[in-house]
Every structure is written in structure tokens, then in C-alpha cells.
Amino acid sequence: MSNVCLHQTKVHAWLSSQNEPDKRLAEAAEAGYWPWESPVFDLLKQFLIEL
């Protein structure tokens, strides 16, 4: 199993444990499941801006 598949599996497992387990990744992101303002995401946001 590749790392990408493993990471996707972990995200989907985590999503299934939430109050609304039927949300897809984008829906969960829009619903605020991840704290996008956290400095943890700064490198990711910078990478996406530079694309």
C-alpha cells in the first residue's frame, strides 16, 4: 500500500468517527473539521499559493 493510500485511509477512518460520518473530505473541510488558521498548516497553504 502506498503512503498516499495509507494517508487517505486514515483520513476516511477519522471522518467516519465524527458526528456526521457521511461527510466527504471537501465537505468536512468546509464544515470546519480542520483548524485551517493553525500555524501547522502554514507550509501547506504556502505550497498551494505557489502552485
PDBQT receptor file of N, H, CA, C and O in Angstrom, charges set to zero:
ATOM      1  N   MET A   1       0.864  -1.181   0.000  1.00  0.00    +0.000 N 
ATOM      2  CA  MET A   1       0.000   0.000   0.000  1.00  0.00    +0.000 C 
ATOM      3  C   MET A   1       0.903   1.234   0.000  1.00  0.00    +0.000 C 
ATOM      4  O   MET A   1       1.835   1.328   0.798  1.00  0.00    +0.000 OA
ATOM      5  N   SER A   2       0.624   2.164  -0.886  1.00  0.00    +0.000 N 
ATOM      6  H   SER A   2      -0.133   2.087  -1.534  1.00  0.00    +0.000 HD
ATOM      7  CA  SER A   2       1.447   3.375  -0.954  1.00  0.00    +0.000 C 
ATOM      8  C   SER A   2       1.119   4.304   0.213  1.00  0.00    +0.000 C 
ATOM      9  O   SER A   2       0.087   4.166   0.869  1.00  0.00    +0.000 OA
ATOM     10  N   ASN A   3       2.019   5.249   0.454  1.00  0.00    +0.000 N 
ATOM     11  H   ASN A   3       2.858   5.361  -0.079  1.00  0.00    +0.000 HD
ATOM     12  CA  ASN A   3       1.785   6.219   1.534  1.00  0.00    +0.000 C 
ATOM     13  C   ASN A   3       0.532   7.034   1.295  1.00  0.00    +0.000 C 
ATOM     14  O   ASN A   3      -0.185   7.359   2.241  1.00  0.00    +0.000 OA
ATOM     15  N   VAL A   4       0.254   7.373   0.031  1.00  0.00    +0.000 N 
ATOM     16  H   VAL A   4       0.836   7.109  -0.738  1.00  0.00    +0.000 HD
ATOM     17  CA  VAL A   4      -0.942   8.160  -0.275  1.00  0.00    +0.000 C 
ATOM     18  C   VAL A   4      -2.193   7.389   0.116  1.00  0.00    +0.000 C 
ATOM     19  O   VAL A   4      -3.096   7.940   0.746  1.00  0.00    +0.000 OA
ATOM     20  N   CYS A   5      -2.245   6.139  -0.251  1.00  0.00    +0.000 N 
ATOM     21  H   CYS A   5      -1.512   5.692  -0.763  1.00  0.00    +0.000 HD
ATOM     22  CA  CYS A   5      -3.409   5.309   0.106  1.00  0.00    +0.000 C 
ATOM     23  C   CYS A   5      -3.537   5.182   1.617  1.00  0.00    +0.000 C 
ATOM     24  O   CYS A   5      -4.642   5.236   2.158  1.00  0.00    +0.000 OA
ATOM     25  N   LEU A   6      -2.411   5.014   2.296  1.00  0.00    +0.000 N 
ATOM     26  H   LEU A   6      -1.514   4.971   1.857  1.00  0.00    +0.000 HD
ATOM     27  CA  LEU A   6      -2.436   4.888   3.750  1.00  0.00    +0.000 C 
ATOM     28  C   LEU A   6      -2.968   6.168   4.393  1.00  0.00    +0.000 C 
ATOM     29  O   LEU A   6      -3.780   6.110   5.316  1.00  0.00    +0.000 OA
ATOM     30  N   HIS A   7      -2.508   7.326   3.905  1.00  0.00    +0.000 N 
ATOM     31  H   HIS A   7      -1.848   7.373   3.155  1.00  0.00    +0.000 HD
ATOM     32  CA  HIS A   7      -2.978   8.601   4.454  1.00  0.00    +0.000 C 
ATOM     33  C   HIS A   7      -4.470   8.796   4.178  1.00  0.00    +0.000 C 
ATOM     34  O   HIS A   7      -5.212   9.249   5.050  1.00  0.00    +0.000 OA
ATOM     35  N   GLN A   8      -4.900   8.455   2.973  1.00  0.00    +0.000 N 
ATOM     36  H   GLN A   8      -4.297   8.088   2.265  1.00  0.00    +0.000 HD
ATOM     37  CA  GLN A   8      -6.319   8.575   2.648  1.00  0.00    +0.000 C 
ATOM     38  C   GLN A   8      -7.157   7.671   3.535  1.00  0.00    +0.000 C 
ATOM     39  O   GLN A   8      -8.232   8.065   3.987  1.00  0.00    +0.000 OA
ATOM     40  N   THR A   9      -6.680   6.483   3.784  1.00  0.00    +0.000 N 
ATOM     41  H   THR A   9      -5.806   6.163   3.418  1.00  0.00    +0.000 HD
ATOM     42  CA  THR A   9      -7.391   5.533   4.639  1.00  0.00    +0.000 C 
ATOM     43  C   THR A   9      -7.527   6.083   6.051  1.00  0.00    +0.000 C 
ATOM     44  O   THR A   9      -8.583   5.964   6.672  1.00  0.00    +0.000 OA
ATOM     45  N   LYS A  10      -6.460   6.682   6.552  1.00  0.00    +0.000 N 
ATOM     46  H   LYS A  10      -5.602   6.779   6.047  1.00  0.00    +0.000 HD
ATOM     47  CA  LYS A  10      -6.502   7.263   7.902  1.00  0.00    +0.000 C 
ATOM     48  C   LYS A  10      -7.488   8.424   7.975  1.00  0.00    +0.000 C 
ATOM     49  O   LYS A  10      -8.237   8.542   8.945  1.00  0.00    +0.000 OA
ATOM     50  N   VAL A  11      -7.491   9.276   6.962  1.00  0.00    +0.000 N 
ATOM     51  H   VAL A  11      -6.882   9.180   6.174  1.00  0.00    +0.000 HD
ATOM     52  CA  VAL A  11      -8.422  10.417   6.947  1.00  0.00    +0.000 C 
ATOM     53  C   VAL A  11      -9.860   9.916   6.908  1.00  0.00    +0.000 C 
ATOM     54  O   VAL A  11     -10.708  10.413   7.649  1.00  0.00    +0.000 OA
ATOM     55  N   HIS A  12     -10.142   8.939   6.054  1.00  0.00    +0.000 N 
ATOM     56  H   HIS A  12      -9.453   8.536   5.453  1.00  0.00    +0.000 HD
ATOM     57  CA  HIS A  12     -11.507   8.416   5.958  1.00  0.00    +0.000 C 
ATOM     58  C   HIS A  12     -11.931   7.708   7.244  1.00  0.00    +0.000 C 
ATOM     59  O   HIS A  12     -13.094   7.783   7.640  1.00  0.00    +0.000 OA
ATOM     60  N   ALA A  13     -11.005   7.031   7.887  1.00  0.00    +0.000 N 
ATOM     61  H   ALA A  13     -10.060   6.970   7.565  1.00  0.00    +0.000 HD
ATOM     62  CA  ALA A  13     -11.322   6.393   9.169  1.00  0.00    +0.000 C 
ATOM     63  C   ALA A  13     -11.642   7.451  10.211  1.00  0.00    +0.000 C 
ATOM     64  O   ALA A  13     -12.588   7.298  10.985  1.00  0.00    +0.000 OA
ATOM     65  N   TRP A  14     -10.863   8.520  10.235  1.00  0.00    +0.000 N 
ATOM     66  H   TRP A  14     -10.095   8.645   9.607  1.00  0.00    +0.000 HD
ATOM     67  CA  TRP A  14     -11.116   9.606  11.187  1.00  0.00    +0.000 C 
ATOM     68  C   TRP A  14     -12.456  10.279  10.891  1.00  0.00    +0.000 C 
ATOM     69  O   TRP A  14     -13.233  10.546  11.808  1.00  0.00    +0.000 OA
ATOM     70  N   LEU A  15     -12.728  10.552   9.616  1.00  0.00    +0.000 N 
ATOM     71  H   LEU A  15     -12.097  10.336   8.871  1.00  0.00    +0.000 HD
ATOM     72  CA  LEU A  15     -14.008  11.166   9.252  1.00  0.00    +0.000 C 
ATOM     73  C   LEU A  15     -15.187  10.300   9.687  1.00  0.00    +0.000 C 
ATOM     74  O   LEU A  15     -16.217  10.819  10.118  1.00  0.00    +0.000 OA
ATOM     75  N   SER A  16     -15.039   8.998   9.577  1.00  0.00    +0.000 N 
ATOM     76  H   SER A  16     -14.202   8.576   9.227  1.00  0.00    +0.000 HD
ATOM     77  CA  SER A  16     -16.145   8.106   9.951  1.00  0.00    +0.000 C 
ATOM     78  C   SER A  16     -16.418   8.108  11.447  1.00  0.00    +0.000 C 
ATOM     79  O   SER A  16     -17.465   7.631  11.884  1.00  0.00    +0.000 OA
ATOM     80  N   SER A  17     -15.492   8.636  12.237  1.00  0.00    +0.000 N 
ATOM     81  H   SER A  17     -14.641   9.023  11.882  1.00  0.00    +0.000 HD
ATOM     82  CA  SER A  17     -15.682   8.689  13.689  1.00  0.00    +0.000 C 
ATOM     83  C   SER A  17     -16.298  10.006  14.161  1.00  0.00    +0.000 C 
ATOM     84  O   SER A  17     -16.541  10.185  15.355  1.00  0.00    +0.000 OA
ATOM     85  N   GLN A  18     -16.550  10.927  13.228  1.00  0.00    +0.000 N 
ATOM     86  H   GLN A  18     -16.353  10.781  12.259  1.00  0.00    +0.000 HD
ATOM     87  CA  GLN A  18     -17.092  12.234  13.590  1.00  0.00    +0.000 C 
ATOM     88  C   GLN A  18     -18.613  12.196  13.738  1.00  0.00    +0.000 C 
ATOM     89  O   GLN A  18     -19.260  11.201  13.411  1.00  0.00    +0.000 OA
ATOM     90  N   ASN A  19     -19.167  13.303  14.238  1.00  0.00    +0.000 N 
ATOM     91  H   ASN A  19     -18.642  14.111  14.503  1.00  0.00    +0.000 HD
ATOM     92  CA  ASN A  19     -20.618  13.374  14.463  1.00  0.00    +0.000 C 
ATOM     93  C   ASN A  19     -21.419  13.147  13.189  1.00  0.00    +0.000 C 
ATOM     94  O   ASN A  19     -22.484  12.529  13.221  1.00  0.00    +0.000 OA
ATOM     95  N   GLU A  20     -20.913  13.644  12.073  1.00  0.00    +0.000 N 
ATOM     96  H   GLU A  20     -20.048  14.146  12.046  1.00  0.00    +0.000 HD
ATOM     97  CA  GLU A  20     -21.560  13.434  10.780  1.00  0.00    +0.000 C 
ATOM     98  C   GLU A  20     -20.604  12.605   9.921  1.00  0.00    +0.000 C 
ATOM     99  O   GLU A  20     -19.863  13.163   9.112  1.00  0.00    +0.000 OA
ATOM    100  N   PRO A  21     -20.612  11.298  10.084  1.00  0.00    +0.000 N 
ATOM    101  CA  PRO A  21     -19.611  10.447   9.438  1.00  0.00    +0.000 C 
ATOM    102  C   PRO A  21     -19.745  10.318   7.927  1.00  0.00    +0.000 C 
ATOM    103  O   PRO A  21     -18.858   9.763   7.278  1.00  0.00    +0.000 OA
ATOM    104  N   ASP A  22     -20.831  10.814   7.356  1.00  0.00    +0.000 N 
ATOM    105  H   ASP A  22     -21.551  11.265   7.883  1.00  0.00    +0.000 HD
ATOM    106  CA  ASP A  22     -21.022  10.667   5.916  1.00  0.00    +0.000 C 
ATOM    107  C   ASP A  22     -20.453  11.820   5.105  1.00  0.00    +0.000 C 
ATOM    108  O   ASP A  22     -20.608  11.845   3.884  1.00  0.00    +0.000 OA
ATOM    109  N   LYS A  23     -19.791  12.785   5.762  1.00  0.00    +0.000 N 
ATOM    110  H   LYS A  23     -19.666  12.765   6.754  1.00  0.00    +0.000 HD
ATOM    111  CA  LYS A  23     -19.209  13.913   5.031  1.00  0.00    +0.000 C 
ATOM    112  C   LYS A  23     -18.007  13.447   4.216  1.00  0.00    +0.000 C 
ATOM    113  O   LYS A  23     -17.227  12.599   4.648  1.00  0.00    +0.000 OA
ATOM    114  N   ARG A  24     -17.885  14.021   3.039  1.00  0.00    +0.000 N 
ATOM    115  H   ARG A  24     -18.519  14.710   2.688  1.00  0.00    +0.000 HD
ATOM    116  CA  ARG A  24     -16.703  13.785   2.222  1.00  0.00    +0.000 C 
ATOM    117  C   ARG A  24     -15.624  14.764   2.660  1.00  0.00    +0.000 C 
ATOM    118  O   ARG A  24     -15.884  15.670   3.452  1.00  0.00    +0.000 OA
ATOM    119  N   LEU A  25     -14.424  14.583   2.148  1.00  0.00    +0.000 N 
ATOM    120  H   LEU A  25     -14.213  13.848   1.504  1.00  0.00    +0.000 HD
ATOM    121  CA  LEU A  25     -13.284  15.384   2.578  1.00  0.00    +0.000 C 
ATOM    122  C   LEU A  25     -13.539  16.882   2.405  1.00  0.00    +0.000 C 
ATOM    123  O   LEU A  25     -13.331  17.651   3.344  1.00  0.00    +0.000 OA
ATOM    124  N   ALA A  26     -13.979  17.301   1.236  1.00  0.00    +0.000 N 
ATOM    125  H   ALA A  26     -14.148  16.677   0.474  1.00  0.00    +0.000 HD
ATOM    126  CA  ALA A  26     -14.223  18.730   0.990  1.00  0.00    +0.000 C 
ATOM    127  C   ALA A  26     -15.326  19.268   1.895  1.00  0.00    +0.000 C 
ATOM    128  O   ALA A  26     -15.223  20.383   2.406  1.00  0.00    +0.000 OA
ATOM    129  N   GLU A  27     -16.369  18.487   2.093  1.00  0.00    +0.000 N 
ATOM    130  H   GLU A  27     -16.452  17.581   1.677  1.00  0.00    +0.000 HD
ATOM    131  CA  GLU A  27     -17.468  18.906   2.967  1.00  0.00    +0.000 C 
ATOM    132  C   GLU A  27     -16.981  19.050   4.405  1.00  0.00    +0.000 C 
ATOM    133  O   GLU A  27     -17.372  19.983   5.105  1.00  0.00    +0.000 OA
ATOM    134  N   ALA A  28     -16.139  18.137   4.838  1.00  0.00    +0.000 N 
ATOM    135  H   ALA A  28     -15.822  17.378   4.269  1.00  0.00    +0.000 HD
ATOM    136  CA  ALA A  28     -15.596  18.206   6.193  1.00  0.00    +0.000 C 
ATOM    137  C   ALA A  28     -14.705  19.432   6.345  1.00  0.00    +0.000 C 
ATOM    138  O   ALA A  28     -14.727  20.095   7.382  1.00  0.00    +0.000 OA
ATOM    139  N   ALA A  29     -13.927  19.731   5.324  1.00  0.00    +0.000 N 
ATOM    140  H   ALA A  29     -13.909  19.193   4.482  1.00  0.00    +0.000 HD
ATOM    141  CA  ALA A  29     -13.065  20.918   5.364  1.00  0.00    +0.000 C 
ATOM    142  C   ALA A  29     -13.901  22.188   5.453  1.00  0.00    +0.000 C 
ATOM    143  O   ALA A  29     -13.600  23.082   6.243  1.00  0.00    +0.000 OA
ATOM    144  N   GLU A  30     -14.945  22.266   4.646  1.00  0.00    +0.000 N 
ATOM    145  H   GLU A  30     -15.190  21.540   4.003  1.00  0.00    +0.000 HD
ATOM    146  CA  GLU A  30     -15.828  23.440   4.670  1.00  0.00    +0.000 C 
ATOM    147  C   GLU A  30     -16.581  23.553   5.995  1.00  0.00    +0.000 C 
ATOM    148  O   GLU A  30     -16.914  24.656   6.427  1.00  0.00    +0.000 OA
ATOM    149  N   ALA A  31     -16.847  22.426   6.637  1.00  0.00    +0.000 N 
ATOM    150  H   ALA A  31     -16.576  21.529   6.287  1.00  0.00    +0.000 HD
ATOM    151  CA  ALA A  31     -17.585  22.413   7.902  1.00  0.00    +0.000 C 
ATOM    152  C   ALA A  31     -16.700  22.766   9.093  1.00  0.00    +0.000 C 
ATOM    153  O   ALA A  31     -17.183  22.870  10.221  1.00  0.00    +0.000 OA
ATOM    154  N   GLY A  32     -15.399  22.951   8.842  1.00  0.00    +0.000 N 
ATOM    155  H   GLY A  32     -15.006  22.866   7.926  1.00  0.00    +0.000 HD
ATOM    156  CA  GLY A  32     -14.515  23.359   9.922  1.00  0.00    +0.000 C 
ATOM    157  C   GLY A  32     -13.926  22.219  10.729  1.00  0.00    +0.000 C 
ATOM    158  O   GLY A  32     -13.536  22.413  11.880  1.00  0.00    +0.000 OA
ATOM    159  N   TYR A  33     -13.857  21.029  10.141  1.00  0.00    +0.000 N 
ATOM    160  H   TYR A  33     -14.174  20.872   9.206  1.00  0.00    +0.000 HD
ATOM    161  CA  TYR A  33     -13.280  19.894  10.861  1.00  0.00    +0.000 C 
ATOM    162  C   TYR A  33     -11.793  20.086  11.127  1.00  0.00    +0.000 C 
ATOM    163  O   TYR A  33     -11.259  19.516  12.078  1.00  0.00    +0.000 OA
ATOM    164  N   TRP A  34     -11.121  20.879  10.303  1.00  0.00    +0.000 N 
ATOM    165  H   TRP A  34     -11.555  21.342   9.530  1.00  0.00    +0.000 HD
ATOM    166  CA  TRP A  34      -9.687  21.144  10.487  1.00  0.00    +0.000 C 
ATOM    167  C   TRP A  34      -9.484  22.617  10.822  1.00  0.00    +0.000 C 
ATOM    168  O   TRP A  34     -10.136  23.481  10.235  1.00  0.00    +0.000 OA
ATOM    169  N   PRO A  35      -8.593  22.910  11.753  1.00  0.00    +0.000 N 
ATOM    170  CA  PRO A  35      -8.325  24.306  12.153  1.00  0.00    +0.000 C 
ATOM    171  C   PRO A  35      -7.354  24.975  11.170  1.00  0.00    +0.000 C 
ATOM    172  O   PRO A  35      -6.162  25.090  11.457  1.00  0.00    +0.000 OA
ATOM    173  N   TRP A  36      -7.861  25.413  10.021  1.00  0.00    +0.000 N 
ATOM    174  H   TRP A  36      -8.829  25.319   9.788  1.00  0.00    +0.000 HD
ATOM    175  CA  TRP A  36      -7.010  25.937   8.953  1.00  0.00    +0.000 C 
ATOM    176  C   TRP A  36      -6.168  27.135   9.371  1.00  0.00    +0.000 C 
ATOM    177  O   TRP A  36      -5.134  27.399   8.758  1.00  0.00    +0.000 OA
ATOM    178  N   GLU A  37      -6.585  27.862  10.397  1.00  0.00    +0.000 N 
ATOM    179  H   GLU A  37      -7.425  27.647  10.896  1.00  0.00    +0.000 HD
ATOM    180  CA  GLU A  37      -5.820  29.033  10.847  1.00  0.00    +0.000 C 
ATOM    181  C   GLU A  37      -4.641  28.655  11.740  1.00  0.00    +0.000 C 
ATOM    182  O   GLU A  37      -3.853  29.522  12.118  1.00  0.00    +0.000 OA
ATOM    183  N   SER A  38      -4.512  27.395  12.075  1.00  0.00    +0.000 N 
ATOM    184  H   SER A  38      -5.152  26.691  11.767  1.00  0.00    +0.000 HD
ATOM    185  CA  SER A  38      -3.403  26.930  12.901  1.00  0.00    +0.000 C 
ATOM    186  C   SER A  38      -2.091  27.055  12.124  1.00  0.00    +0.000 C 
ATOM    187  O   SER A  38      -2.058  26.803  10.919  1.00  0.00    +0.000 OA
ATOM    188  N   PRO A  39      -1.011  27.444  12.809  1.00  0.00    +0.000 N 
ATOM    189  CA  PRO A  39       0.290  27.535  12.134  1.00  0.00    +0.000 C 
ATOM    190  C   PRO A  39       0.774  26.198  11.561  1.00  0.00    +0.000 C 
ATOM    191  O   PRO A  39       1.676  26.173  10.723  1.00  0.00    +0.000 OA
ATOM    192  N   VAL A  40       0.187  25.105  12.005  1.00  0.00    +0.000 N 
ATOM    193  H   VAL A  40      -0.545  25.126  12.685  1.00  0.00    +0.000 HD
ATOM    194  CA  VAL A  40       0.561  23.789  11.484  1.00  0.00    +0.000 C 
ATOM    195  C   VAL A  40       0.342  23.722   9.970  1.00  0.00    +0.000 C 
ATOM    196  O   VAL A  40       1.052  23.000   9.270  1.00  0.00    +0.000 OA
ATOM    197  N   PHE A  41      -0.630  24.466   9.474  1.00  0.00    +0.000 N 
ATOM    198  H   PHE A  41      -1.207  25.052  10.043  1.00  0.00    +0.000 HD
ATOM    199  CA  PHE A  41      -0.975  24.419   8.056  1.00  0.00    +0.000 C 
ATOM    200  C   PHE A  41      -0.274  25.489   7.224  1.00  0.00    +0.000 C 
ATOM    201  O   PHE A  41      -0.528  25.583   6.024  1.00  0.00    +0.000 OA
ATOM    202  N   ASP A  42       0.591  26.289   7.816  1.00  0.00    +0.000 N 
ATOM    203  H   ASP A  42       0.798  26.212   8.791  1.00  0.00    +0.000 HD
ATOM    204  CA  ASP A  42       1.236  27.385   7.087  1.00  0.00    +0.000 C 
ATOM    205  C   ASP A  42       2.027  26.909   5.871  1.00  0.00    +0.000 C 
ATOM    206  O   ASP A  42       1.902  27.492   4.793  1.00  0.00    +0.000 OA
ATOM    207  N   LEU A  43       2.830  25.871   6.022  1.00  0.00    +0.000 N 
ATOM    208  H   LEU A  43       2.931  25.398   6.897  1.00  0.00    +0.000 HD
ATOM    209  CA  LEU A  43       3.615  25.371   4.886  1.00  0.00    +0.000 C 
ATOM    210  C   LEU A  43       2.721  24.839   3.776  1.00  0.00    +0.000 C 
ATOM    211  O   LEU A  43       2.994  25.058   2.595  1.00  0.00    +0.000 OA
ATOM    212  N   LEU A  44       1.665  24.148   4.148  1.00  0.00    +0.000 N 
ATOM    213  H   LEU A  44       1.443  23.970   5.107  1.00  0.00    +0.000 HD
ATOM    214  CA  LEU A  44       0.731  23.640   3.149  1.00  0.00    +0.000 C 
ATOM    215  C   LEU A  44       0.072  24.788   2.403  1.00  0.00    +0.000 C 
ATOM    216  O   LEU A  44      -0.023  24.758   1.176  1.00  0.00    +0.000 OA
ATOM    217  N   LYS A  45      -0.382  25.798   3.131  1.00  0.00    +0.000 N 
ATOM    218  H   LYS A  45      -0.304  25.822   4.128  1.00  0.00    +0.000 HD
ATOM    219  CA  LYS A  45      -1.027  26.944   2.479  1.00  0.00    +0.000 C 
ATOM    220  C   LYS A  45      -0.055  27.675   1.564  1.00  0.00    +0.000 C 
ATOM    221  O   LYS A  45      -0.431  28.103   0.473  1.00  0.00    +0.000 OA
ATOM    222  N   GLN A  46       1.202  27.821   2.004  1.00  0.00    +0.000 N 
ATOM    223  H   GLN A  46       1.508  27.473   2.890  1.00  0.00    +0.000 HD
ATOM    224  CA  GLN A  46       2.193  28.478   1.156  1.00  0.00    +0.000 C 
ATOM    225  C   GLN A  46       2.448  27.682  -0.110  1.00  0.00    +0.000 C 
ATOM    226  O   GLN A  46       2.557  28.251  -1.196  1.00  0.00    +0.000 OA
ATOM    227  N   PHE A  47       2.544  26.366   0.025  1.00  0.00    +0.000 N 
ATOM    228  H   PHE A  47       2.456  25.903   0.907  1.00  0.00    +0.000 HD
ATOM    229  CA  PHE A  47       2.720  25.498  -1.136  1.00  0.00    +0.000 C 
ATOM    230  C   PHE A  47       1.574  25.681  -2.130  1.00  0.00    +0.000 C 
ATOM    231  O   PHE A  47       1.810  25.814  -3.331  1.00  0.00    +0.000 OA
ATOM    232  N   LEU A  48       0.353  25.688  -1.641  1.00  0.00    +0.000 N 
ATOM    233  H   LEU A  48       0.161  25.580  -0.666  1.00  0.00    +0.000 HD
ATOM    234  CA  LEU A  48      -0.811  25.833  -2.522  1.00  0.00    +0.000 C 
ATOM    235  C   LEU A  48      -0.856  27.195  -3.199  1.00  0.00    +0.000 C 
ATOM    236  O   LEU A  48      -1.262  27.301  -4.356  1.00  0.00    +0.000 OA
ATOM    237  N   ILE A  49      -0.443  28.229  -2.492  1.00  0.00    +0.000 N 
ATOM    238  H   ILE A  49      -0.113  28.142  -1.552  1.00  0.00    +0.000 HD
ATOM    239  CA  ILE A  49      -0.403  29.574  -3.078  1.00  0.00    +0.000 C 
ATOM    240  C   ILE A  49       0.597  29.626  -4.215  1.00  0.00    +0.000 C 
ATOM    241  O   ILE A  49       0.361  30.291  -5.224  1.00  0.00    +0.000 OA
ATOM    242  N   GLU A  50       1.714  28.930  -4.061  1.00  0.00    +0.000 N 
ATOM    243  H   GLU A  50       1.906  28.391  -3.241  1.00  0.00    +0.000 HD
ATOM    244  CA  GLU A  50       2.777  28.971  -5.057  1.00  0.00    +0.000 C 
ATOM    245  C   GLU A  50       2.509  28.103  -6.281  1.00  0.00    +0.000 C 
ATOM    246  O   GLU A  50       3.253  28.182  -7.259  1.00  0.00    +0.000 OA
ATOM    247  N   LEU A  51       1.477  27.285  -6.252  1.00  0.00    +0.000 N 
ATOM    248  H   LEU A  51       0.873  27.220  -5.457  1.00  0.00    +0.000 HD
ATOM    249  CA  LEU A  51       1.165  26.437  -7.415  1.00  0.00    +0.000 C 
ATOM    250  C   LEU A  51       0.799  27.241  -8.629  1.00  0.00    +0.000 C 
ATOM    251  O   LEU A  51       0.511  26.673  -9.682  1.00  0.00    +0.000 OA
TER     252      LEU A  51
